[in-house]
Amino acid sequence: MTAVPATRPAGSAGTAGVTALHVLRSEWLKLVTVRSTFWTTAVALLIAAAIALLFGAAVDPDPGSATASALLGSTVGLGFVALVVGVLGVLAIGGEYATLQIRSSYTAVPRRWPALVAKGAVVAAWSFVVGLVVTFGGFGVIAGLFAGKGVGVPLDGEAVGVLVGGAVYLAVIGAFSVGLGALVRSSAAGITILSAVLFVAPVVLQLLAVALRAEWVGRANEYLLSNAGGVLFTRPGEASVALWAALLALACWLAAVWVPALLLTRGRDV
């Protein structure tokens, strides 16, 4: 008698009835039922609130540039918030590998990649909402403090674009971190690499550009993940890189982790 395989090969046909909406709902429930989601979100909001309060209290606003100052104060902390959001993304997938819950996820969705893409989409959406709260909330806090000093801060269309751009940047970081976590399959390794990409790499390239007197190194630095993302929440005309170039760079960063992550997730054992 022929033995029946105990496990379904990776990449085999999916279970009947498993729809994209079902997978998204499943990943959403996973995200909102783990404590790490809420403590990382709380840390992000506390960091943003503290920076906004300190900035608004310390700055003596000029009526002619009050909006620009408020935008700076509401986005200056996005680098730290991005790291916290990134930690959330890495933990969302790395935690499943650590607890072996990933086996259940891939048993329910045997093709595997839809589950991973859904997780990335859910984390990106959560990060975007957090970004909106951080940027618009920070702007509101600073505007209120400036108003107490007799200076009004109008929220015009350009300001809205900058604030939404900050939220988009956090969504990119959320998606990137899930892909990175799936690629390395380790929360510790993923967080270490993410920290290096966001904070260490820009400093290293900046120092190399000065030491080597190489303009091309300085130009390359502008396309690192954090610097290209910063263009999204920079006022038009003030960024050193065109918006389309920054978006292309961010797409390349996402592809750099997601393409190999999807290929390896489909082909290797869990």
MARMIKE-456005 format. One record per residue (C-alpha): y, z, x; residue in one letter. Coordinates in steps of 0.05 Angstrom, whole numbers. Example, Ala and Ser with C-alpha at 12.3 -4.5 7.8 and 13.67 -1.06 7.14 Angstrom:
<nodes>
NODE north up east baba
NODE -90 156 246 A
NODE -21 143 273 S
</nodes>
This chain:
<nodes>
NODE north up east baba
NODE 0 0 0 M
NODE 69 -17 25 T
NODE 114 43 38 A
NODE 180 47 2 V
NODE 240 57 48 P
NODE 270 126 41 A
NODE 342 104 50 T
NODE 380 42 30 R
NODE 403 -1 88 P
NODE 477 -2 102 A
NODE 513 -60 69 G
NODE 461 -69 13 S
NODE 481 -84 -58 A
NODE 520 -30 -93 G
NODE 497 13 -149 T
NODE 506 -20 -217 A
NODE 564 7 -256 G
NODE 604 32 -196 V
NODE 673 2 -206 T
NODE 735 4 -163 A
NODE 769 51 -213 L
NODE 709 97 -210 H
NODE 711 100 -135 V
NODE 786 112 -134 L
NODE 778 168 -185 R
NODE 723 199 -144 S
NODE 765 198 -80 E
NODE 825 226 -117 W
NODE 783 285 -142 L
NODE 759 298 -71 K
NODE 830 298 -45 L
NODE 858 346 -97 V
NODE 800 395 -96 T
NODE 802 414 -22 V
NODE 849 467 4 R
NODE 871 427 65 S
NODE 908 379 20 T
NODE 953 433 -7 F
NODE 965 472 56 W
NODE 983 410 96 T
NODE 1028 387 39 T
NODE 1060 457 36 A
NODE 1072 455 112 V
NODE 1104 386 106 A
NODE 1151 409 50 L
NODE 1170 473 86 L
NODE 1187 436 150 I
NODE 1229 386 112 A
NODE 1265 440 72 A
NODE 1280 481 134 A
NODE 1309 422 171 I
NODE 1351 401 111 A
NODE 1379 471 102 L
NODE 1395 480 175 L
NODE 1427 411 180 F
NODE 1468 419 117 G
NODE 1492 488 138 A
NODE 1508 469 210 A
NODE 1543 402 201 V
NODE 1617 397 184 D
NODE 1616 333 144 P
NODE 1667 277 150 D
NODE 1684 248 81 P
NODE 1680 178 110 G
NODE 1609 186 136 S
NODE 1580 240 91 A
NODE 1526 195 63 T
NODE 1504 173 133 A
NODE 1502 246 155 S
NODE 1461 266 94 A
NODE 1412 209 107 L
NODE 1404 230 179 L
NODE 1391 302 159 G
NODE 1340 283 105 S
NODE 1300 237 152 T
NODE 1307 269 220 V
NODE 1246 313 208 G
NODE 1200 256 186 L
NODE 1168 253 255 G
NODE 1140 324 246 F
NODE 1123 311 173 V
NODE 1086 248 194 A
NODE 1041 289 240 L
NODE 1024 337 183 V
NODE 1009 279 136 V
NODE 967 248 190 G
NODE 927 311 198 V
NODE 913 309 123 L
NODE 887 238 129 G
NODE 842 253 188 V
NODE 814 315 154 L
NODE 802 277 89 A
NODE 750 233 124 I
NODE 732 276 184 G
NODE 715 335 140 G
NODE 664 293 102 E
NODE 630 273 167 Y
NODE 630 346 191 A
NODE 597 371 127 T
NODE 553 310 118 L
NODE 584 300 49 Q
NODE 596 228 72 I
NODE 522 215 59 R
NODE 530 230 -14 S
NODE 593 186 -17 S
NODE 557 127 14 Y
NODE 495 137 -28 T
NODE 539 130 -90 A
NODE 574 69 -60 V
NODE 521 36 -16 P
NODE 568 -19 9 R
NODE 609 38 39 R
NODE 673 1 52 W
NODE 700 8 -20 P
NODE 694 84 -14 A
NODE 732 84 52 L
NODE 786 37 27 V
NODE 794 79 -36 A
NODE 802 142 7 K
NODE 855 107 49 G
NODE 892 84 -14 A
NODE 890 154 -45 V
NODE 915 188 18 V
NODE 970 135 26 A
NODE 992 146 -46 A
NODE 993 221 -38 W
NODE 1033 213 27 S
NODE 1082 167 -7 F
NODE 1096 218 -62 V
NODE 1104 273 -10 V
NODE 1152 227 26 G
NODE 1194 217 -36 L
NODE 1198 293 -47 V
NODE 1216 304 26 V
NODE 1270 251 32 T
NODE 1303 255 -36 F
NODE 1295 331 -38 G
NODE 1326 337 31 G
NODE 1383 291 12 F
NODE 1396 332 -50 G
NODE 1397 397 -11 V
NODE 1445 370 41 I
NODE 1489 338 -12 A
NODE 1493 405 -47 G
NODE 1513 441 17 L
NODE 1564 387 33 F
NODE 1593 393 -37 A
NODE 1602 467 -24 G
NODE 1646 446 35 K
NODE 1687 401 -10 G
NODE 1655 335 11 V
NODE 1619 291 -40 G
NODE 1558 250 -20 V
NODE 1547 188 -62 P
NODE 1475 162 -70 L
NODE 1484 87 -66 D
NODE 1433 32 -64 G
NODE 1431 30 12 E
NODE 1417 105 14 A
NODE 1360 98 -36 V
NODE 1329 43 7 G
NODE 1331 88 68 V
NODE 1299 147 31 L
NODE 1245 104 0 V
NODE 1233 73 69 G
NODE 1218 143 95 G
NODE 1165 152 41 A
NODE 1135 84 58 V
NODE 1129 106 130 Y
NODE 1090 168 111 L
NODE 1044 125 68 A
NODE 1030 81 129 V
NODE 1015 143 170 I
NODE 968 169 116 G
NODE 930 103 114 A
NODE 928 97 190 F
NODE 900 168 198 S
NODE 843 155 149 V
NODE 824 92 187 G
NODE 829 130 253 L
NODE 786 187 227 G
NODE 733 139 202 A
NODE 733 104 269 L
NODE 723 166 312 V
NODE 685 208 260 R
NODE 715 272 288 S
NODE 774 312 261 S
NODE 791 341 328 A
NODE 789 274 364 A
NODE 827 240 308 G
NODE 883 291 308 I
NODE 888 289 384 T
NODE 893 213 385 I
NODE 943 213 328 L
NODE 987 263 364 S
NODE 984 221 427 A
NODE 1003 158 390 V
NODE 1061 190 352 L
NODE 1091 234 406 F
NODE 1062 223 476 V
NODE 1060 147 479 A
NODE 1135 137 464 P
NODE 1155 187 518 V
NODE 1108 156 569 V
NODE 1133 85 557 L
NODE 1205 108 559 Q
NODE 1194 142 626 L
NODE 1157 81 653 L
NODE 1214 35 630 A
NODE 1263 77 671 V
NODE 1217 86 731 A
NODE 1197 13 735 L
NODE 1264 -13 712 R
NODE 1224 -58 667 A
NODE 1260 -81 604 E
NODE 1196 -107 573 W
NODE 1166 -37 574 V
NODE 1226 -12 536 G
NODE 1218 -68 486 R
NODE 1144 -52 478 A
NODE 1163 20 463 N
NODE 1202 -3 402 E
NODE 1137 -29 371 Y
NODE 1097 35 377 L
NODE 1075 65 311 L
NODE 1129 119 305 S
NODE 1186 75 330 N
NODE 1168 15 287 A
NODE 1161 62 228 G
NODE 1229 91 242 G
NODE 1260 24 226 V
NODE 1239 33 153 L
NODE 1286 92 145 F
NODE 1343 66 188 T
NODE 1406 39 155 R
NODE 1411 -37 156 P
NODE 1444 -63 219 G
NODE 1431 0 259 E
NODE 1359 -13 280 A
NODE 1344 -47 346 S
NODE 1285 -83 315 V
NODE 1287 -129 254 A
NODE 1254 -102 192 L
NODE 1204 -159 189 W
NODE 1183 -147 261 A
NODE 1174 -72 247 A
NODE 1131 -87 186 L
NODE 1089 -135 227 L
NODE 1080 -83 281 A
NODE 1058 -31 229 L
NODE 1009 -81 200 A
NODE 979 -91 269 C
NODE 972 -16 279 W
NODE 936 -10 213 L
NODE 891 -69 230 A
NODE 875 -38 298 A
NODE 840 21 266 V
NODE 818 -6 199 W
NODE 783 -70 221 V
NODE 735 -35 270 P
NODE 729 25 223 A
NODE 705 -19 166 L
NODE 658 -58 210 L
NODE 627 4 241 L
NODE 624 42 175 T
NODE 583 -14 144 R
NODE 536 -23 203 G
NODE 522 45 234 R
NODE 484 105 208 D
NODE 520 166 180 V
</nodes>
